[in-house]
Amino acid sequence: MTLPRFGRRARQTEQLVLAWDGRALAYVQARQEAADRYRVQRFGVLRAEGDKPGEDLARQLMAAGLRGKAVRAMLRPDQYQILQIDAPAVPPEELKTAARWQIRDMVNMHLDDLTLDVLRVGDERVRASGSIFVIAAPNAVIRGVMETAQAARCSVDVIDIQELAQRNLQSALARRAGASDRAHAAIVMHEDNQALLTICAHDELFYTRRIDLGAGFMQAPWGMAPAASPDQGEEIALAQDGERAQRLVVEIQRSLDLWDRTWPMLVLDRIGVQAGARTAEMADWLSRDLGHSVTPLDATPLFPGFEGGSEADRRLCWPLLGVLLRSEGRQL
């Protein structure tokens, strides 16, 4: 399939970003006011109904006045794989073809059914990593996004992924704090069962991993059990929730230890978290258990107008804010 490159961004003052996962379509429309600052005009989530969800969503987009727009699309983590491999020793123009051959035993479907793109790991001004990220998305997923947008007479200018949107957000916040040359980590909850960890520096993505935590993690208690003695069933449930919470701490700590060994010249300056209404709670809990200051990943100063609506809709739309941020295409 011939598609816009993952992560390429056009320079536009007003932008519409969509994410369609086959069940719901999240959108954010915003106008750029300054570098790293966008006025959010509207955002929301449209939920598909009936036997033809794509057509139903197209009708809802048109009813919402979003017909005929140029859009940027973002894929959710469960819509693609992101792999890290040693960079093949080939010219840049042959990198994608060589990577396709190298990942043939690492992907979960036939290569002919996948759309691939590649991205250098980190920033070679710090140290050449010799590695690349390979993004592999099923053609059917890409086609579904494109057809839904086209049914509403919208043209898809770029297809992005959540790791790069997250990179853009945390990098913009680091620039705002005057710390873009230092390493910073972001932990963002995806759905209610997965944490997406990214570590960046110099506006580039150096490390990413997904930590699966099981369904219902966002509704489970993370702190101490209540003083009242629960019955046996409640004791088992609390123990299971405690194990999942501790697993998140352990996996984050393993990633931070790996970071220290791999990139000792880039000391981790800050860790931010985003977990919707439970962001402050998670920041406090992780600060205590990791022994490292963890703060809420607050993008509000960069996106005035991103307020109101339901908590569930804001959580689905939050990653799309990163796609709005202007960034240049990479030279591979």
C-alpha positions as a Markdown table, in Angstrom:
| # | Residue | x | y | z |
|---|---|---|---|---|
| 1 | Met | 0.0 | 0.0 | 0.0 |
| 2 | Thr | 1.2 | 3.5 | -0.8 |
| 3 | Leu | 0.6 | 5.7 | 2.2 |
| 4 | Pro | 1.9 | 8.9 | 3.9 |
| 5 | Arg | 4.9 | 8.1 | 6.1 |
| 6 | Phe | 4.4 | 7.4 | 9.7 |
| 7 | Gly | 5.4 | 10.4 | 11.7 |
| 8 | Arg | 5.6 | 12.9 | 8.7 |
| 9 | Arg | 3.9 | 16.1 | 9.5 |
| 10 | Ala | 2.7 | 19.0 | 7.3 |
| 11 | Arg | 2.8 | 22.6 | 8.4 |
| 12 | Gln | -0.7 | 23.7 | 8.9 |
| 13 | Thr | -2.2 | 26.3 | 11.2 |
| 14 | Glu | -5.5 | 24.5 | 11.8 |
| 15 | Gln | -5.4 | 20.7 | 12.3 |
| 16 | Leu | -7.8 | 17.8 | 12.8 |
| 17 | Val | -6.5 | 14.6 | 14.3 |
| 18 | Leu | -8.4 | 11.3 | 14.3 |
| 19 | Ala | -7.9 | 7.9 | 15.9 |
| 20 | Trp | -10.2 | 5.1 | 14.8 |
| 21 | Asp | -10.0 | 1.7 | 16.5 |
| 22 | Gly | -13.0 | 0.0 | 14.9 |
| 23 | Arg | -15.2 | 0.8 | 17.8 |
| 24 | Ala | -14.8 | 4.5 | 18.5 |
| 25 | Leu | -13.4 | 7.5 | 16.7 |
| 26 | Ala | -11.6 | 10.1 | 18.8 |
| 27 | Tyr | -10.9 | 13.6 | 17.4 |
| 28 | Val | -9.3 | 16.8 | 18.3 |
| 29 | Gln | -9.5 | 20.0 | 16.2 |
| 30 | Ala | -7.1 | 22.8 | 17.1 |
| 31 | Arg | -5.5 | 26.0 | 15.7 |
| 32 | Gln | -1.9 | 26.8 | 16.3 |
| 33 | Glu | -1.3 | 30.0 | 18.2 |
| 34 | Ala | 2.5 | 29.7 | 18.7 |
| 35 | Ala | 5.3 | 27.2 | 18.7 |
| 36 | Asp | 4.2 | 24.3 | 20.9 |
| 37 | Arg | 0.9 | 25.9 | 21.7 |
| 38 | Tyr | -2.5 | 25.0 | 20.1 |
| 39 | Arg | -5.9 | 26.4 | 20.9 |
| 40 | Val | -8.3 | 23.3 | 21.1 |
| 41 | Gln | -11.5 | 24.2 | 19.3 |
| 42 | Arg | -13.3 | 21.0 | 20.0 |
| 43 | Phe | -12.7 | 17.4 | 20.8 |
| 44 | Gly | -14.8 | 14.3 | 21.4 |
| 45 | Val | -15.4 | 10.6 | 20.8 |
| 46 | Leu | -17.9 | 9.3 | 18.2 |
| 47 | Arg | -19.1 | 5.7 | 18.8 |
| 48 | Ala | -20.0 | 3.4 | 15.9 |
| 49 | Glu | -23.4 | 1.8 | 15.7 |
| 50 | Gly | -25.0 | -0.7 | 13.4 |
| 51 | Asp | -23.5 | -3.2 | 11.0 |
| 52 | Lys | -21.4 | -0.8 | 9.0 |
| 53 | Pro | -19.4 | 1.2 | 11.6 |
| 54 | Gly | -17.2 | 3.0 | 9.1 |
| 55 | Glu | -20.2 | 4.4 | 7.2 |
| 56 | Asp | -21.9 | 5.3 | 10.5 |
| 57 | Leu | -18.8 | 7.2 | 11.7 |
| 58 | Ala | -18.5 | 9.0 | 8.4 |
| 59 | Arg | -22.1 | 10.3 | 8.8 |
| 60 | Gln | -21.3 | 11.4 | 12.4 |
| 61 | Leu | -18.2 | 13.2 | 11.2 |
| 62 | Met | -20.2 | 15.1 | 8.6 |
| 63 | Ala | -23.0 | 15.9 | 11.1 |
| 64 | Ala | -20.3 | 17.3 | 13.4 |
| 65 | Gly | -19.1 | 19.7 | 10.7 |
| 66 | Leu | -15.9 | 17.8 | 10.1 |
| 67 | Arg | -16.6 | 16.9 | 6.5 |
| 68 | Gly | -14.0 | 17.7 | 3.9 |
| 69 | Lys | -11.1 | 18.3 | 6.3 |
| 70 | Ala | -7.4 | 17.4 | 5.9 |
| 71 | Val | -6.7 | 15.1 | 8.8 |
| 72 | Arg | -3.8 | 13.4 | 10.6 |
| 73 | Ala | -4.6 | 9.9 | 11.8 |
| 74 | Met | -3.1 | 8.2 | 14.9 |
| 75 | Leu | -2.9 | 4.5 | 15.4 |
| 76 | Arg | -3.5 | 3.1 | 18.9 |
| 77 | Pro | -0.8 | 0.7 | 20.3 |
| 78 | Asp | -3.0 | -2.4 | 19.7 |
| 79 | Gln | -3.2 | -1.5 | 16.0 |
| 80 | Tyr | 0.5 | -2.1 | 15.2 |
| 81 | Gln | 3.8 | -3.5 | 16.4 |
| 82 | Ile | 6.9 | -1.5 | 17.1 |
| 83 | Leu | 10.1 | -3.4 | 17.0 |
| 84 | Gln | 13.7 | -2.5 | 17.7 |
| 85 | Ile | 16.4 | -4.1 | 15.6 |
| 86 | Asp | 20.0 | -3.6 | 14.6 |
| 87 | Ala | 20.1 | -1.3 | 11.6 |
| 88 | Pro | 20.9 | -3.2 | 8.4 |
| 89 | Ala | 24.2 | -2.1 | 6.8 |
| 90 | Val | 22.6 | -0.7 | 3.6 |
| 91 | Pro | 22.1 | 2.8 | 2.1 |
| 92 | Pro | 19.2 | 4.8 | 3.6 |
| 93 | Glu | 17.0 | 4.3 | 0.6 |
| 94 | Glu | 17.2 | 0.5 | 1.0 |
| 95 | Leu | 16.7 | 0.5 | 4.8 |
| 96 | Lys | 13.0 | -0.3 | 4.8 |
| 97 | Thr | 13.4 | -3.1 | 2.3 |
| 98 | Ala | 16.2 | -4.6 | 4.4 |
| 99 | Ala | 14.3 | -4.2 | 7.6 |
| 100 | Arg | 11.3 | -6.0 | 6.1 |
| 101 | Trp | 13.4 | -9.1 | 5.6 |
| 102 | Gln | 15.0 | -8.8 | 9.0 |
| 103 | Ile | 11.7 | -8.8 | 11.0 |
| 104 | Arg | 10.0 | -11.6 | 9.0 |
| 105 | Asp | 10.1 | -13.9 | 12.1 |
| 106 | Met | 9.1 | -11.2 | 14.6 |
| 107 | Val | 5.8 | -10.0 | 13.3 |
| 108 | Asn | 2.4 | -11.7 | 13.9 |
| 109 | Met | 1.3 | -11.9 | 10.3 |
| 110 | His | 2.6 | -12.3 | 6.7 |
| 111 | Leu | 4.8 | -9.4 | 5.5 |
| 112 | Asp | 2.6 | -8.9 | 2.5 |
| 113 | Asp | -0.2 | -8.0 | 4.8 |
| 114 | Leu | 1.8 | -5.3 | 6.6 |
| 115 | Thr | 2.7 | -1.7 | 6.0 |
| 116 | Leu | 6.2 | -0.8 | 7.4 |
| 117 | Asp | 8.1 | 2.3 | 8.3 |
| 118 | Val | 11.4 | 2.8 | 10.0 |
| 119 | Leu | 12.8 | 5.3 | 12.5 |
| 120 | Arg | 16.3 | 5.8 | 13.9 |
| 121 | Val | 16.7 | 5.1 | 17.6 |
| 122 | Gly | 17.7 | 8.2 | 19.5 |
| 123 | Asp | 19.9 | 11.0 | 18.4 |
| 124 | Glu | 23.2 | 10.4 | 16.8 |
| 125 | Arg | 24.5 | 13.7 | 18.2 |
| 126 | Val | 24.6 | 11.9 | 21.6 |
| 127 | Arg | 25.8 | 8.5 | 20.3 |
| 128 | Ala | 25.1 | 6.4 | 17.3 |
| 129 | Ser | 22.9 | 3.5 | 18.6 |
| 130 | Gly | 23.1 | 1.4 | 15.5 |
| 131 | Ser | 19.5 | 0.5 | 15.9 |
| 132 | Ile | 16.2 | 1.4 | 14.3 |
| 133 | Phe | 12.5 | 1.1 | 15.3 |
| 134 | Val | 10.3 | -0.7 | 12.8 |
| 135 | Ile | 6.6 | 0.1 | 12.8 |
| 136 | Ala | 4.5 | -2.7 | 11.3 |
| 137 | Ala | 0.8 | -2.0 | 10.9 |
| 138 | Pro | -1.7 | -4.4 | 9.2 |
| 139 | Asn | -2.9 | -3.2 | 5.8 |
| 140 | Ala | -6.4 | -3.8 | 7.0 |
| 141 | Val | -6.0 | -1.4 | 9.9 |
| 142 | Ile | -4.6 | 1.3 | 7.6 |
| 143 | Arg | -7.3 | 0.7 | 5.0 |
| 144 | Gly | -10.0 | 1.0 | 7.7 |
| 145 | Val | -8.7 | 4.4 | 8.9 |
| 146 | Met | -8.3 | 5.7 | 5.3 |
| 147 | Glu | -11.7 | 4.5 | 4.2 |
| 148 | Thr | -13.5 | 6.0 | 7.2 |
| 149 | Ala | -11.9 | 9.4 | 6.6 |
| 150 | Gln | -12.5 | 9.2 | 2.9 |
| 151 | Ala | -16.2 | 8.4 | 3.5 |
| 152 | Ala | -16.5 | 11.8 | 5.2 |
| 153 | Arg | -14.5 | 13.4 | 2.3 |
| 154 | Cys | -11.5 | 13.9 | 4.5 |
| 155 | Ser | -8.0 | 13.4 | 3.2 |
| 156 | Val | -5.4 | 11.7 | 5.4 |
| 157 | Asp | -2.2 | 13.7 | 5.2 |
| 158 | Val | -0.2 | 11.7 | 7.7 |
| 159 | Ile | -0.5 | 8.5 | 9.8 |
| 160 | Asp | 1.2 | 8.6 | 13.2 |
| 161 | Ile | 1.6 | 6.2 | 16.1 |
| 162 | Gln | 1.0 | 6.8 | 19.8 |
| 163 | Glu | 4.7 | 6.4 | 20.8 |
| 164 | Leu | 5.6 | 9.3 | 18.5 |
| 165 | Ala | 2.7 | 11.4 | 19.7 |
| 166 | Gln | 3.8 | 10.7 | 23.3 |
| 167 | Arg | 7.4 | 11.7 | 22.3 |
| 168 | Asn | 6.1 | 15.0 | 20.9 |
| 169 | Leu | 4.2 | 15.8 | 24.1 |
| 170 | Gln | 6.9 | 15.0 | 26.6 |
| 171 | Ser | 9.5 | 16.7 | 24.4 |
| 172 | Ala | 7.4 | 19.9 | 24.2 |
| 173 | Leu | 7.0 | 19.9 | 28.0 |
| 174 | Ala | 10.8 | 19.4 | 28.3 |
| 175 | Arg | 11.5 | 22.3 | 26.0 |
| 176 | Arg | 9.1 | 24.4 | 28.1 |
| 177 | Ala | 11.1 | 23.5 | 31.2 |
| 178 | Gly | 14.4 | 24.2 | 29.5 |
| 179 | Ala | 15.4 | 20.5 | 29.8 |
| 180 | Ser | 15.2 | 19.2 | 26.2 |
| 181 | Asp | 18.8 | 18.1 | 26.2 |
| 182 | Arg | 18.2 | 15.8 | 29.2 |
| 183 | Ala | 16.5 | 12.4 | 29.3 |
| 184 | His | 12.8 | 12.3 | 30.4 |
| 185 | Ala | 10.4 | 9.5 | 30.7 |
| 186 | Ala | 6.6 | 9.4 | 30.3 |
| 187 | Ile | 4.2 | 6.7 | 31.5 |
| 188 | Val | 0.8 | 6.9 | 29.9 |
| 189 | Met | -2.1 | 4.5 | 30.6 |
| 190 | His | -3.6 | 3.0 | 27.4 |
| 191 | Glu | -7.2 | 1.7 | 27.9 |
| 192 | Asp | -7.4 | 0.2 | 31.4 |
| 193 | Asn | -4.9 | -2.5 | 31.0 |
| 194 | Gln | -1.6 | -1.3 | 29.6 |
| 195 | Ala | 1.1 | 1.3 | 30.4 |
| 196 | Leu | 3.0 | 2.9 | 27.5 |
| 197 | Leu | 6.5 | 3.9 | 28.6 |
| 198 | Thr | 8.7 | 6.2 | 26.5 |
| 199 | Ile | 12.1 | 7.7 | 27.2 |
| 200 | Cys | 13.2 | 10.7 | 25.1 |
| 201 | Ala | 16.0 | 13.3 | 24.9 |
| 202 | His | 16.9 | 16.0 | 22.3 |
| 203 | Asp | 13.3 | 15.7 | 21.0 |
| 204 | Glu | 13.9 | 12.1 | 19.9 |
| 205 | Leu | 12.6 | 8.7 | 21.0 |
| 206 | Phe | 15.3 | 6.5 | 22.5 |
| 207 | Tyr | 13.3 | 3.8 | 24.3 |
| 208 | Thr | 9.8 | 2.5 | 24.4 |
| 209 | Arg | 8.0 | -0.5 | 25.9 |
| 210 | Arg | 4.4 | -1.6 | 26.7 |
| 211 | Ile | 3.6 | -3.1 | 30.1 |
| 212 | Asp | 0.5 | -5.3 | 30.1 |
| 213 | Leu | -1.4 | -5.2 | 33.4 |
| 214 | Gly | -4.6 | -7.1 | 32.8 |
| 215 | Ala | -8.1 | -5.8 | 32.3 |
| 216 | Gly | -9.5 | -3.6 | 35.1 |
| 217 | Phe | -6.2 | -2.2 | 36.3 |
| 218 | Met | -7.5 | 1.4 | 36.1 |
| 219 | Gln | -10.4 | 0.5 | 38.4 |
| 220 | Ala | -8.3 | -1.4 | 40.9 |
| 221 | Pro | -7.0 | 0.0 | 44.2 |
| 222 | Trp | -3.2 | 0.7 | 44.0 |
| 223 | Gly | -2.5 | 1.7 | 47.5 |
| 224 | Met | -2.9 | 0.0 | 50.9 |
| 225 | Ala | -5.9 | -2.2 | 51.6 |
| 226 | Pro | -8.7 | -0.7 | 53.8 |
| 227 | Ala | -8.4 | -1.3 | 57.6 |
| 228 | Ala | -11.7 | -3.2 | 57.8 |
| 229 | Ser | -11.1 | -7.0 | 57.5 |
| 230 | Pro | -12.5 | -8.1 | 54.1 |
| 231 | Asp | -13.9 | -11.5 | 53.4 |
| 232 | Gln | -11.9 | -14.2 | 51.7 |
| 233 | Gly | -13.0 | -13.2 | 48.2 |
| 234 | Glu | -12.1 | -9.6 | 48.8 |
| 235 | Glu | -8.7 | -10.6 | 50.2 |
| 236 | Ile | -7.9 | -12.6 | 47.0 |
| 237 | Ala | -9.0 | -9.6 | 44.8 |
| 238 | Leu | -6.9 | -7.2 | 46.8 |
| 239 | Ala | -3.9 | -9.5 | 46.7 |
| 240 | Gln | -4.3 | -9.8 | 42.9 |
| 241 | Asp | -4.6 | -6.0 | 42.5 |
| 242 | Gly | -1.6 | -5.5 | 44.7 |
| 243 | Glu | 0.5 | -7.9 | 42.6 |
| 244 | Arg | -0.5 | -6.1 | 39.4 |
| 245 | Ala | 0.4 | -2.7 | 40.9 |
| 246 | Gln | 3.7 | -4.1 | 42.1 |
| 247 | Arg | 4.4 | -5.6 | 38.7 |
| 248 | Leu | 4.1 | -2.1 | 37.1 |
| 249 | Val | 6.7 | -0.8 | 39.6 |
| 250 | Val | 9.0 | -3.7 | 39.0 |
| 251 | Glu | 8.8 | -3.4 | 35.2 |
| 252 | Ile | 9.3 | 0.4 | 35.2 |
| 253 | Gln | 12.4 | 0.0 | 37.5 |
| 254 | Arg | 13.8 | -2.7 | 35.1 |
| 255 | Ser | 13.4 | -0.3 | 32.3 |
| 256 | Leu | 15.1 | 2.5 | 34.2 |
| 257 | Asp | 18.0 | 0.2 | 35.2 |
| 258 | Leu | 18.4 | -0.8 | 31.5 |
| 259 | Trp | 18.4 | 2.9 | 30.5 |
| 260 | Asp | 21.1 | 3.7 | 33.0 |
| 261 | Arg | 23.3 | 0.9 | 31.6 |
| 262 | Thr | 22.6 | 1.7 | 28.0 |
| 263 | Trp | 22.7 | 5.5 | 28.0 |
| 264 | Pro | 24.9 | 6.5 | 31.0 |
| 265 | Met | 25.7 | 9.8 | 29.4 |
| 266 | Leu | 21.9 | 10.7 | 29.6 |
| 267 | Val | 20.9 | 10.9 | 33.2 |
| 268 | Leu | 17.1 | 10.7 | 33.6 |
| 269 | Asp | 16.0 | 14.1 | 34.6 |
| 270 | Arg | 12.2 | 13.6 | 35.1 |
| 271 | Ile | 9.4 | 11.1 | 35.0 |
| 272 | Gly | 5.8 | 12.1 | 34.1 |
| 273 | Val | 2.6 | 10.1 | 34.2 |
| 274 | Gln | -0.8 | 10.4 | 32.7 |
| 275 | Ala | -3.6 | 8.3 | 33.9 |
| 276 | Gly | -6.7 | 10.5 | 33.5 |
| 277 | Ala | -8.5 | 11.2 | 36.8 |
| 278 | Arg | -6.0 | 9.0 | 38.7 |
| 279 | Thr | -2.9 | 10.8 | 37.4 |
| 280 | Ala | -2.0 | 12.5 | 40.7 |
| 281 | Glu | -2.7 | 9.3 | 42.6 |
| 282 | Met | -0.4 | 7.3 | 40.3 |
| 283 | Ala | 2.3 | 10.0 | 40.5 |
| 284 | Asp | 2.3 | 9.9 | 44.3 |
| 285 | Trp | 2.3 | 6.1 | 44.4 |
| 286 | Leu | 5.1 | 5.6 | 41.9 |
| 287 | Ser | 7.2 | 8.4 | 43.5 |
| 288 | Arg | 7.0 | 6.4 | 46.8 |
| 289 | Asp | 7.7 | 3.0 | 45.3 |
| 290 | Leu | 10.3 | 3.9 | 42.7 |
| 291 | Gly | 12.2 | 6.3 | 45.0 |
| 292 | His | 12.2 | 8.8 | 42.1 |
| 293 | Ser | 10.2 | 12.0 | 41.8 |
| 294 | Val | 7.2 | 11.3 | 39.5 |
| 295 | Thr | 5.0 | 14.2 | 38.5 |
| 296 | Pro | 1.7 | 14.5 | 36.5 |
| 297 | Leu | 2.3 | 14.9 | 32.7 |
| 298 | Asp | 0.2 | 18.0 | 32.4 |
| 299 | Ala | -0.1 | 19.3 | 28.8 |
| 300 | Thr | -2.8 | 21.9 | 29.7 |
| 301 | Pro | -0.4 | 24.9 | 29.2 |
| 302 | Leu | 0.3 | 23.8 | 25.7 |
| 303 | Phe | -3.4 | 23.2 | 24.7 |
| 304 | Pro | -5.8 | 25.8 | 26.1 |
| 305 | Gly | -9.4 | 24.7 | 25.5 |
| 306 | Phe | -8.7 | 21.0 | 26.2 |
| 307 | Glu | -11.2 | 20.9 | 29.1 |
| 308 | Gly | -14.8 | 19.7 | 29.8 |
| 309 | Gly | -16.4 | 16.6 | 28.3 |
| 310 | Ser | -16.3 | 13.3 | 30.0 |
| 311 | Glu | -13.3 | 11.8 | 31.7 |
| 312 | Ala | -13.4 | 8.8 | 29.4 |
| 313 | Asp | -13.4 | 11.0 | 26.3 |
| 314 | Arg | -10.5 | 13.1 | 27.5 |
| 315 | Arg | -8.4 | 10.0 | 28.1 |
| 316 | Leu | -9.1 | 8.8 | 24.6 |
| 317 | Cys | -8.3 | 12.2 | 23.1 |
| 318 | Trp | -5.3 | 13.1 | 25.2 |
| 319 | Pro | -2.7 | 11.2 | 23.1 |
| 320 | Leu | -4.0 | 12.9 | 19.9 |
| 321 | Leu | -2.6 | 16.2 | 21.3 |
| 322 | Gly | 0.9 | 15.0 | 20.5 |
| 323 | Val | 0.1 | 14.6 | 16.8 |
| 324 | Leu | -0.7 | 18.3 | 16.7 |
| 325 | Leu | 2.8 | 19.4 | 17.6 |
| 326 | Arg | 4.9 | 20.5 | 14.8 |
| 327 | Ser | 8.0 | 18.4 | 14.1 |
| 328 | Glu | 10.2 | 17.9 | 11.1 |
| 329 | Gly | 10.5 | 14.7 | 9.2 |
| 330 | Arg | 13.6 | 12.7 | 10.1 |
| 331 | Gln | 16.6 | 12.0 | 7.8 |
| 332 | Leu | 17.2 | 8.3 | 7.9 |
